[in-house]
Amino acid sequence: MAAETASGYIQHHLQNLTFGQLPDGGWGFAHSAAEAKAMGFWAFHVDTLGWSVALGLIFILLFRMAAKKATSGQPGGLQNFVEVMVEFVNGSVKDSFHGRSPVIAPLALTIFVWVFLMNAVDLIPVDWIPQLAMLISGDPHIPFRAVSTTDPNATIAMAFCVFALIIFYSIKVKGIGGFIGELTLHPFGSKNIFVQILLIPVNFLLEFVTLIAKPISLALRLFGNMYAGELVFILIAVMFGAGLLWLSGLGVVLQWAWAVFHILIITLQAFIFMMLTIVYLSMAHEDNH
């Protein structure tokens, strides 16, 4: 495989199926990275939206099916799996969340399973889903990415939803005055009112950076790890197209080894996203800083 062809292959696999306003004023799908960039802010990554919604529905349907078929007698495989997941998440919430809220455990379960499912799509060979998209659309050049968590738009959206909950519960538990005080009266304080007033800008700067770092770190950690994992799979796939038997054989070994290791990564990243969400919401429920 020539370097130019390999470069084009990698670039094609890293481009989203983007729908937006075309240069001629009409609406349609972008067929190149330049067209997608020209669409600006109001461009939709259809593949990211489609896969994230579809996997969310699969999660809901599976757990609903397990709940409807639940029995106190001999449980089936699906019920056993759901019970293990619920007990695992419930234990994590009890260990890390120190407030009282009926929302946190269901939210944590949803985050863990949903993020895990989106990450798990990365284990499907990189060419299968794009080839299927080309076959269905009839367009041999259409880009299509199936792993939603390799799109920063998806991870940032999820992180800012968590951020909105942090703000909401901070104000609900502490009140608007307590929330503002938390941002302006900590970490530095003084009994002298004039010194305290002088410290307010410093405190606000430090606390604001700490606050805004929470969703940014949540989003970029998940995106960075999954993007790197996908890129390794794409590079291994390039080896299969090199036309060299020994390199293709090495690619088979690397594909298997990285897939096995990647199972740990996709599970760990879903767990970390869930745990940080629980910890951040627990901090939001604390009455004092």
Residue frames as qw, qx, qy, qz and C-alpha x, y, z in Angstrom:
[[0.000, 0.889, 0.458, 0.000, 0.00, 0.00, 0.00],
 [0.396, 0.483, -0.026, 0.781, 1.42, 3.33, -1.00],
 [0.232, -0.213, -0.487, 0.815, 1.88, 5.98, 1.64],
 [0.260, -0.032, -0.137, -0.955, -0.65, 8.23, -0.08],
 [0.596, -0.244, -0.635, -0.427, -3.23, 5.43, -0.20],
 [0.509, -0.285, -0.701, 0.411, -2.57, 4.53, 3.44],
 [0.067, -0.116, -0.265, 0.955, -2.93, 8.18, 4.41],
 [0.426, -0.115, -0.334, -0.833, -6.22, 8.46, 2.53],
 [0.599, -0.259, -0.751, -0.100, -7.48, 5.23, 4.11],
 [0.364, -0.268, -0.606, 0.654, -6.73, 6.50, 7.62],
 [0.099, 0.066, 0.056, -0.991, -8.23, 9.92, 6.94],
 [0.495, -0.192, -0.551, -0.644, -11.39, 8.36, 5.51],
 [0.587, -0.331, -0.733, 0.092, -11.87, 6.16, 8.58],
 [0.308, -0.298, -0.470, 0.772, -11.43, 9.14, 10.92],
 [0.169, -0.073, -0.182, -0.966, -14.09, 11.27, 9.20],
 [0.309, 0.320, 0.741, -0.503, -17.67, 11.39, 10.42],
 [0.117, 0.501, 0.721, 0.464, -20.79, 11.21, 8.27],
 [0.084, -0.358, -0.276, 0.888, -21.69, 14.90, 8.47],
 [0.138, 0.667, 0.659, 0.320, -25.01, 16.47, 7.48],
 [0.172, -0.624, -0.207, 0.734, -25.31, 20.23, 7.10],
 [0.404, 0.858, 0.138, -0.284, -25.60, 23.18, 4.76],
 [0.755, 0.154, 0.343, 0.537, -23.55, 22.82, 1.57],
 [0.267, -0.295, 0.153, 0.905, -21.76, 25.74, -0.17],
 [0.038, -0.274, -0.603, -0.748, -24.59, 26.00, -2.73],
 [0.384, -0.208, 0.173, -0.883, -27.09, 26.72, 0.06],
 [0.810, -0.147, -0.411, -0.391, -28.73, 23.30, 0.05],
 [0.572, -0.517, 0.558, -0.307, -28.56, 20.70, 2.80],
 [0.914, 0.241, -0.310, -0.099, -26.86, 17.34, 2.41],
 [0.882, -0.393, 0.112, 0.233, -23.98, 15.10, 3.42],
 [0.004, 0.861, -0.466, -0.204, -20.35, 16.18, 3.27],
 [0.963, 0.257, -0.048, 0.065, -18.12, 14.02, 1.07],
 [0.631, 0.373, -0.335, 0.592, -14.81, 15.41, 2.30],
 [0.493, -0.453, -0.431, 0.605, -13.27, 16.83, 5.45],
 [0.141, 0.001, 0.101, 0.985, -13.16, 20.28, 3.79],
 [0.344, -0.425, -0.519, -0.657, -16.92, 20.18, 3.08],
 [0.584, -0.543, -0.588, 0.136, -17.65, 19.09, 6.64],
 [0.416, -0.288, -0.244, 0.827, -15.51, 21.93, 8.02],
 [0.015, -0.171, -0.278, -0.945, -17.25, 24.48, 5.77],
 [0.387, -0.554, -0.670, -0.309, -20.63, 23.49, 7.25],
 [0.091, -0.530, 0.301, -0.787, -19.67, 25.21, 10.49],
 [0.248, -0.182, 0.719, -0.623, -21.36, 24.79, 13.85],
 [0.728, 0.169, 0.301, -0.593, -24.78, 23.61, 12.58],
 [0.562, 0.339, -0.711, -0.253, -23.45, 20.36, 11.18],
 [0.819, -0.298, 0.303, -0.385, -24.67, 17.03, 12.53],
 [0.071, 0.391, -0.914, -0.078, -22.55, 13.89, 12.86],
 [0.791, -0.039, -0.200, -0.578, -25.27, 11.48, 11.79],
 [0.725, 0.107, -0.674, 0.095, -23.23, 8.37, 12.54],
 [0.156, 0.155, -0.667, 0.712, -22.46, 9.50, 16.09],
 [0.501, -0.073, 0.215, -0.835, -26.08, 10.47, 16.77],
 [0.802, 0.057, -0.401, -0.440, -27.45, 7.30, 15.18],
 [0.640, 0.102, -0.727, 0.229, -25.18, 4.85, 17.00],
 [0.024, 0.144, -0.617, 0.774, -25.46, 6.56, 20.39],
 [0.616, -0.044, 0.109, -0.779, -29.29, 6.61, 20.21],
 [0.810, 0.096, -0.506, -0.281, -29.46, 3.03, 18.88],
 [0.506, 0.119, -0.756, 0.399, -27.19, 1.67, 21.62],
 [0.217, -0.134, 0.470, -0.845, -29.12, 3.64, 24.25],
 [0.755, -0.008, -0.112, -0.646, -32.34, 2.01, 23.03],
 [0.730, 0.128, -0.671, 0.015, -30.69, -1.43, 23.08],
 [0.175, 0.156, -0.709, 0.665, -29.69, -0.82, 26.72],
 [0.473, -0.061, 0.274, -0.835, -33.24, 0.23, 27.66],
 [0.810, 0.073, -0.332, -0.478, -34.88, -2.69, 25.83],
 [0.598, 0.164, -0.757, 0.206, -32.51, -5.30, 27.29],
 [0.049, 0.079, -0.684, 0.723, -32.96, -4.11, 30.86],
 [0.594, -0.002, 0.091, -0.799, -36.72, -3.72, 30.40],
 [0.780, 0.099, -0.549, -0.283, -36.91, -7.25, 29.03],
 [0.427, 0.118, -0.788, 0.427, -34.95, -8.54, 32.02],
 [0.221, -0.071, 0.485, -0.843, -37.22, -6.65, 34.45],
 [0.716, 0.029, -0.130, -0.686, -40.40, -8.01, 32.85],
 [0.838, 0.091, -0.526, -0.111, -39.09, -11.59, 32.89],
 [0.025, 0.475, -0.703, 0.530, -37.55, -11.37, 36.36],
 [0.822, -0.313, -0.394, -0.266, -38.38, -14.29, 38.62],
 [0.449, -0.678, 0.492, -0.310, -37.52, -15.30, 42.17],
 [0.971, -0.034, 0.237, -0.022, -37.02, -18.88, 40.97],
 [0.735, -0.079, 0.393, 0.547, -34.34, -20.03, 38.53],
 [0.172, 0.838, -0.057, -0.514, -33.12, -16.83, 36.82],
 [0.816, 0.515, 0.168, 0.202, -32.08, -16.82, 33.19],
 [0.686, 0.046, 0.054, 0.724, -28.79, -15.59, 31.76],
 [0.115, 0.627, 0.172, 0.751, -30.06, -12.09, 31.00],
 [0.536, -0.787, -0.165, -0.257, -31.52, -11.66, 34.49],
 [0.819, -0.371, -0.057, 0.434, -28.25, -12.84, 36.06],
 [0.515, 0.284, 0.106, 0.801, -26.30, -10.35, 33.94],
 [0.133, -0.730, -0.183, -0.645, -28.61, -7.45, 34.82],
 [0.697, -0.698, -0.161, -0.035, -28.57, -8.32, 38.52],
 [0.767, -0.163, -0.021, 0.621, -24.77, -8.43, 38.54],
 [0.297, 0.460, 0.143, 0.825, -24.61, -5.03, 36.80],
 [0.368, -0.772, -0.208, -0.474, -27.16, -3.46, 39.17],
 [0.784, -0.578, -0.123, 0.188, -25.39, -4.83, 42.28],
 [0.681, 0.058, 0.028, 0.730, -22.00, -3.69, 40.98],
 [0.101, 0.564, 0.142, 0.807, -23.20, -0.13, 40.26],
 [0.553, -0.741, -0.237, -0.299, -25.21, 0.01, 43.50],
 [0.805, -0.399, -0.128, 0.420, -22.10, -0.96, 45.47],
 [0.491, 0.235, 0.068, 0.836, -20.06, 1.73, 43.71],
 [0.172, -0.694, -0.204, -0.668, -22.70, 4.37, 44.50],
 [0.706, -0.672, -0.219, -0.040, -22.90, 3.34, 48.17],
 [0.769, -0.225, -0.062, 0.595, -19.11, 3.55, 48.52],
 [0.409, 0.133, 0.151, 0.890, -18.66, 6.91, 46.76],
 [0.174, -0.557, -0.298, -0.756, -21.90, 8.88, 47.11],
 [0.258, -0.136, -0.698, 0.654, -22.50, 10.33, 50.56],
 [0.332, 0.010, 0.097, -0.938, -25.77, 12.16, 49.99],
 [0.417, 0.321, 0.815, -0.244, -29.35, 11.00, 49.46],
 [0.405, 0.449, -0.250, -0.756, -30.78, 10.97, 45.96],
 [0.782, 0.200, 0.572, -0.147, -32.90, 8.42, 44.07],
 [0.600, 0.770, -0.097, -0.194, -31.39, 9.64, 40.78],
 [0.083, -0.758, 0.633, 0.134, -27.71, 8.80, 41.25],
 [0.559, -0.158, 0.812, 0.047, -27.82, 4.99, 41.07],
 [0.684, 0.560, 0.468, -0.023, -29.99, 4.81, 37.89],
 [0.296, 0.924, -0.202, -0.135, -27.86, 7.56, 36.34],
 [0.270, -0.628, 0.719, 0.127, -24.65, 5.70, 37.16],
 [0.667, 0.114, 0.735, 0.036, -26.03, 2.45, 35.73],
 [0.589, 0.767, 0.241, -0.085, -27.12, 4.21, 32.54],
 [0.109, 0.893, -0.412, -0.146, -23.75, 5.91, 32.11],
 [0.433, -0.446, 0.775, 0.117, -21.73, 2.73, 32.68],
 [0.660, 0.261, 0.702, 0.064, -23.71, 0.45, 30.37],
 [0.491, 0.846, 0.178, -0.113, -24.28, 3.09, 27.67],
 [0.043, 0.856, -0.487, -0.166, -20.64, 4.17, 27.52],
 [0.522, -0.281, 0.797, 0.116, -19.52, 0.53, 27.59],
 [0.681, 0.478, 0.555, 0.007, -21.77, -0.35, 24.64],
 [0.380, 0.916, -0.071, -0.103, -20.53, 2.64, 22.63],
 [0.185, -0.723, 0.652, 0.134, -16.93, 1.70, 23.41],
 [0.677, -0.070, 0.732, 0.018, -17.53, -1.99, 22.58],
 [0.697, 0.685, 0.160, -0.137, -18.37, -1.15, 18.95],
 [0.085, 0.834, -0.524, -0.149, -14.64, -0.50, 18.57],
 [0.534, -0.282, 0.795, 0.050, -14.07, -4.28, 18.73],
 [0.756, 0.532, 0.373, -0.081, -15.88, -4.74, 15.40],
 [0.629, 0.012, 0.377, 0.680, -13.30, -4.84, 12.53],
 [0.044, -0.530, -0.028, 0.847, -12.79, -1.29, 11.28],
 [0.102, 0.135, -0.604, -0.779, -13.90, -1.97, 7.67],
 [0.035, 0.351, 0.934, 0.046, -17.11, -3.91, 8.30],
 [0.091, 0.724, 0.533, -0.429, -19.48, -1.09, 9.30],
 [0.085, 0.614, -0.239, -0.748, -18.11, 1.51, 6.80],
 [0.008, 0.081, -0.853, -0.516, -18.39, -1.09, 4.03],
 [0.069, 0.515, 0.849, -0.096, -21.98, -1.80, 5.06],
 [0.089, 0.731, 0.228, -0.637, -22.73, 1.94, 4.97],
 [0.054, 0.423, -0.555, -0.714, -21.25, 2.17, 1.46],
 [0.032, 0.164, 0.945, 0.280, -23.33, -0.82, 0.35],
 [0.080, 0.649, 0.695, -0.298, -26.57, 0.63, 1.73],
 [0.081, 0.766, 0.061, -0.635, -25.98, 4.17, 0.42],
 [0.750, 0.551, 0.299, 0.210, -24.49, 3.14, -2.92],
 [0.166, 0.948, -0.237, 0.135, -21.76, 5.74, -2.42],
 [0.898, 0.051, -0.266, 0.346, -18.25, 4.18, -2.38],
 [0.382, 0.398, -0.287, 0.783, -16.73, 7.32, -0.82],
 [0.478, -0.723, -0.144, -0.478, -19.15, 7.96, 2.03],
 [0.199, 0.357, -0.724, 0.556, -17.39, 8.23, 5.43],
 [0.736, -0.477, -0.263, -0.403, -18.88, 6.46, 8.43],
 [0.170, 0.355, -0.755, 0.525, -17.61, 6.10, 12.02],
 [0.648, -0.392, -0.598, -0.261, -19.39, 3.70, 14.32],
 [0.567, -0.297, -0.544, 0.543, -17.64, 4.41, 17.64],
 [0.111, -0.899, -0.291, -0.308, -19.49, 7.38, 19.13],
 [0.579, -0.777, 0.000, 0.246, -16.97, 7.91, 21.93],
 [0.630, -0.054, 0.268, 0.727, -14.20, 8.65, 19.40],
 [0.128, 0.683, 0.327, 0.640, -16.14, 11.79, 18.47],
 [0.244, -0.040, -0.458, 0.854, -15.34, 14.65, 20.89],
 [0.371, -0.275, -0.178, -0.869, -18.80, 16.12, 20.25],
 [0.738, -0.341, -0.531, -0.240, -20.38, 13.07, 21.91],
 [0.632, -0.206, -0.538, 0.518, -18.05, 12.91, 24.91],
 [0.088, 0.104, -0.189, 0.972, -18.26, 16.68, 25.50],
 [0.506, -0.353, -0.324, -0.718, -22.07, 16.54, 25.28],
 [0.751, -0.361, -0.552, 0.025, -22.22, 13.77, 27.90],
 [0.503, -0.089, -0.421, 0.749, -19.73, 15.57, 30.13],
 [0.080, -0.185, 0.055, -0.978, -21.66, 18.83, 30.01],
 [0.640, -0.424, -0.455, -0.452, -24.88, 17.00, 30.88],
 [0.702, -0.319, -0.503, 0.392, -23.09, 15.79, 34.01],
 [0.277, 0.075, -0.187, 0.939, -21.83, 19.36, 34.55],
 [0.362, -0.410, -0.247, -0.800, -25.41, 20.67, 34.36],
 [0.745, -0.453, -0.481, -0.090, -26.41, 18.16, 37.07],
 [0.575, -0.118, -0.396, 0.706, -23.46, 19.30, 39.22],
 [0.010, -0.216, 0.031, -0.976, -24.63, 22.92, 39.01],
 [0.556, -0.427, -0.408, -0.585, -28.27, 21.95, 39.58],
 [0.760, -0.421, -0.481, 0.115, -27.61, 19.88, 42.71],
 [0.445, 0.016, -0.315, 0.838, -25.08, 22.38, 44.06],
 [0.196, -0.279, -0.034, -0.940, -27.71, 25.13, 43.96],
 [0.679, -0.393, -0.463, -0.412, -30.50, 22.81, 45.16],
 [0.750, -0.313, -0.489, 0.317, -28.56, 21.57, 48.20],
 [0.479, -0.195, -0.244, 0.820, -26.60, 24.71, 49.13],
 [0.101, 0.884, 0.348, -0.294, -28.85, 27.42, 47.77],
 [0.533, 0.758, 0.066, 0.371, -27.77, 30.11, 45.34],
 [0.206, -0.914, 0.282, -0.207, -25.99, 31.99, 48.15],
 [0.775, -0.436, 0.448, 0.091, -24.15, 28.91, 49.32],
 [0.827, 0.361, 0.286, 0.321, -23.10, 28.06, 45.77],
 [0.304, 0.876, -0.080, 0.366, -21.76, 31.58, 45.14],
 [0.462, -0.801, 0.356, -0.136, -20.04, 31.51, 48.53],
 [0.902, -0.135, 0.359, 0.198, -18.39, 28.22, 47.65],
 [0.693, 0.553, 0.166, 0.432, -16.95, 29.82, 44.52],
 [0.172, 0.835, -0.086, 0.516, -15.80, 33.05, 46.17],
 [0.481, -0.767, 0.282, -0.318, -14.97, 32.34, 49.84],
 [0.853, -0.293, 0.411, 0.137, -12.78, 29.24, 49.40],
 [0.811, -0.199, -0.477, 0.274, -10.01, 28.07, 49.54],
 [0.368, 0.125, -0.341, 0.856, -8.60, 31.28, 51.07],
 [0.334, -0.789, -0.455, -0.242, -10.46, 33.01, 53.85],
 [0.306, 0.186, -0.393, 0.847, -9.88, 35.73, 56.42],
 [0.207, -0.641, -0.653, 0.346, -11.74, 37.11, 59.43],
 [0.077, -0.472, 0.028, 0.878, -10.89, 40.59, 58.18],
 [0.547, 0.643, 0.493, -0.213, -13.73, 41.61, 55.86],
 [0.280, 0.858, -0.249, -0.352, -11.50, 43.83, 53.70],
 [0.164, -0.455, 0.844, 0.235, -8.92, 41.09, 53.19],
 [0.517, 0.252, 0.814, -0.086, -11.74, 38.65, 52.38],
 [0.498, 0.784, 0.190, -0.320, -13.08, 41.02, 49.72],
 [0.135, 0.758, -0.556, -0.312, -9.62, 41.23, 48.17],
 [0.302, -0.238, 0.919, 0.091, -9.40, 37.42, 48.13],
 [0.678, 0.416, 0.449, -0.407, -12.73, 36.96, 46.31],
 [0.594, 0.675, -0.297, -0.321, -11.28, 37.33, 42.75],
 [0.085, 0.500, -0.862, 0.006, -8.46, 34.89, 43.56],
 [0.457, 0.024, 0.827, -0.328, -10.85, 32.37, 45.09],
 [0.693, 0.519, 0.220, -0.449, -13.28, 32.68, 42.21],
 [0.443, 0.656, -0.553, -0.259, -10.54, 32.13, 39.64],
 [0.048, -0.335, 0.934, -0.111, -9.24, 29.01, 41.39],
 [0.493, 0.189, 0.751, -0.397, -12.70, 27.53, 42.06],
 [0.646, 0.587, 0.010, -0.487, -14.00, 28.34, 38.58],
 [0.352, 0.555, -0.727, -0.197, -11.03, 26.60, 36.95],
 [0.196, -0.137, 0.941, -0.241, -11.57, 23.59, 39.24],
 [0.584, 0.364, 0.512, -0.514, -15.27, 23.53, 38.40],
 [0.637, 0.629, -0.171, -0.412, -14.92, 23.82, 34.63],
 [0.106, 0.513, -0.845, -0.105, -12.07, 21.27, 34.62],
 [0.550, -0.003, 0.773, -0.316, -14.51, 18.55, 35.72],
 [0.769, 0.502, 0.300, -0.257, -16.51, 18.22, 32.46],
 [0.420, 0.774, -0.443, -0.167, -13.45, 18.92, 30.30],
 [0.141, -0.462, 0.873, -0.069, -11.42, 16.15, 31.96],
 [0.674, 0.170, 0.653, -0.300, -14.41, 13.76, 31.76],
 [0.705, 0.656, 0.073, -0.261, -14.84, 14.39, 28.04],
 [0.354, 0.766, -0.530, -0.084, -11.20, 14.43, 26.96],
 [0.372, -0.391, 0.834, -0.118, -10.18, 11.37, 28.98],
 [0.729, 0.271, 0.601, -0.185, -12.84, 9.19, 27.35],
 [0.616, 0.768, -0.034, -0.173, -12.31, 10.66, 23.89],
 [0.090, 0.776, -0.621, -0.071, -8.50, 10.45, 24.01],
 [0.456, -0.271, 0.845, -0.069, -8.35, 6.83, 25.10],
 [0.711, 0.398, 0.560, -0.149, -10.97, 5.62, 22.64],
 [0.488, 0.835, -0.156, -0.199, -9.58, 7.67, 19.74],
 [0.061, -0.659, 0.746, 0.080, -6.11, 6.23, 20.33],
 [0.581, -0.032, 0.807, -0.103, -7.53, 2.71, 20.48],
 [0.693, 0.621, 0.314, -0.188, -9.42, 3.17, 17.22],
 [0.298, 0.849, -0.398, -0.181, -6.34, 4.60, 15.53],
 [0.311, -0.439, 0.841, 0.053, -4.31, 1.52, 16.50],
 [0.672, 0.292, 0.671, -0.112, -6.97, -0.74, 14.93],
 [0.556, 0.808, 0.035, -0.194, -6.87, 1.37, 11.74],
 [0.055, 0.767, -0.625, -0.139, -3.07, 1.19, 11.57],
 [0.499, -0.160, 0.852, -0.004, -3.22, -2.58, 12.01],
 [0.681, 0.549, 0.454, -0.173, -5.80, -2.73, 9.19],
 [0.329, 0.852, -0.320, -0.252, -3.35, -0.81, 6.96],
 [0.282, -0.487, 0.817, 0.124, -0.90, -3.68, 7.44],
 [0.663, 0.249, 0.703, -0.074, -3.40, -6.09, 5.83],
 [0.578, 0.787, 0.189, -0.107, -3.46, -3.96, 2.68],
 [0.196, -0.776, 0.480, 0.360, 0.33, -3.76, 2.36],
 [0.796, 0.493, -0.278, -0.215, 0.43, -6.75, -0.01],
 [0.248, 0.502, -0.797, 0.226, 3.11, -8.53, 2.03],
 [0.762, -0.246, -0.574, -0.168, 2.24, -11.96, 3.44],
 [0.546, -0.103, -0.595, 0.581, 4.46, -11.66, 6.51],
 [0.053, -0.120, 0.213, -0.968, 3.08, -8.21, 7.33],
 [0.627, -0.264, -0.332, -0.653, -0.50, -9.47, 6.99],
 [0.736, -0.199, -0.633, 0.134, 0.35, -12.37, 9.31],
 [0.311, -0.017, -0.470, 0.826, 1.79, -9.95, 11.84],
 [0.319, -0.227, -0.075, -0.917, -1.39, -7.88, 11.49],
 [0.712, -0.312, -0.549, -0.307, -3.53, -10.88, 12.47],
 [0.614, -0.201, -0.582, 0.493, -1.51, -11.39, 15.66],
 [0.123, 0.035, -0.237, 0.963, -1.56, -7.69, 16.53],
 [0.454, -0.311, -0.326, -0.769, -5.29, -7.43, 15.80],
 [0.727, -0.367, -0.577, -0.060, -6.07, -10.26, 18.20],
 [0.533, -0.159, -0.474, 0.683, -3.68, -9.02, 20.90],
 [0.015, -0.117, 0.086, -0.989, -4.92, -5.43, 20.76],
 [0.549, -0.373, -0.439, -0.606, -8.59, -6.53, 20.75],
 [0.693, -0.361, -0.589, 0.207, -8.02, -8.57, 23.93],
 [0.373, -0.138, -0.328, 0.857, -6.22, -5.65, 25.60],
 [0.146, -0.242, -0.199, -0.938, -8.85, -3.20, 24.33],
 [0.543, -0.510, -0.631, -0.216, -11.60, -5.09, 26.19],
 [0.515, -0.419, -0.439, 0.606, -9.91, -3.88, 29.39],
 [0.160, -0.013, 0.050, 0.986, -9.70, -0.31, 28.06],
 [0.308, -0.384, -0.464, -0.736, -13.35, -0.03, 27.01],
 [0.596, -0.552, -0.583, 0.023, -14.53, -1.41, 30.36],
 [0.500, -0.315, -0.308, 0.746, -12.14, 0.74, 32.38],
 [0.060, 0.135, 0.157, 0.977, -13.10, 3.94, 30.56],
 [0.452, -0.515, -0.512, -0.517, -16.81, 3.30, 31.14],
 [0.644, -0.499, -0.501, 0.293, -16.09, 2.61, 34.82],
 [0.389, -0.144, -0.153, 0.897, -13.96, 5.76, 35.23],
 [0.141, -0.333, -0.303, -0.882, -16.62, 7.96, 33.58],
 [0.582, -0.557, -0.531, -0.263, -19.26, 6.50, 35.90],
 [0.639, -0.411, -0.421, 0.495, -17.14, 6.80, 39.06],
 [0.257, 0.010, -0.040, 0.965, -16.10, 10.40, 38.39],
 [0.314, -0.463, -0.406, -0.723, -19.74, 11.29, 37.77],
 [0.655, -0.555, -0.512, 0.021, -20.70, 9.77, 41.14],
 [0.559, -0.273, -0.277, 0.732, -17.85, 11.55, 42.94],
 [0.090, 0.199, 0.136, 0.966, -18.62, 14.94, 41.35],
 [0.457, -0.525, -0.425, -0.579, -22.31, 14.66, 42.22],
 [0.676, -0.470, -0.487, 0.291, -21.42, 13.58, 45.75],
 [0.383, -0.097, -0.149, 0.906, -19.32, 16.73, 46.11],
 [0.164, -0.363, -0.304, -0.865, -22.27, 18.77, 44.82],
 [0.607, -0.556, -0.499, -0.271, -24.47, 17.31, 47.58],
 [0.576, -0.236, -0.471, 0.625, -22.06, 18.27, 50.38],
 [0.159, -0.928, -0.336, -0.002, -23.18, 21.23, 52.47],
 [0.267, -0.884, 0.250, 0.292, -19.67, 22.51, 53.09],
 [0.574, 0.724, -0.379, -0.056, -16.68, 22.75, 50.80]]
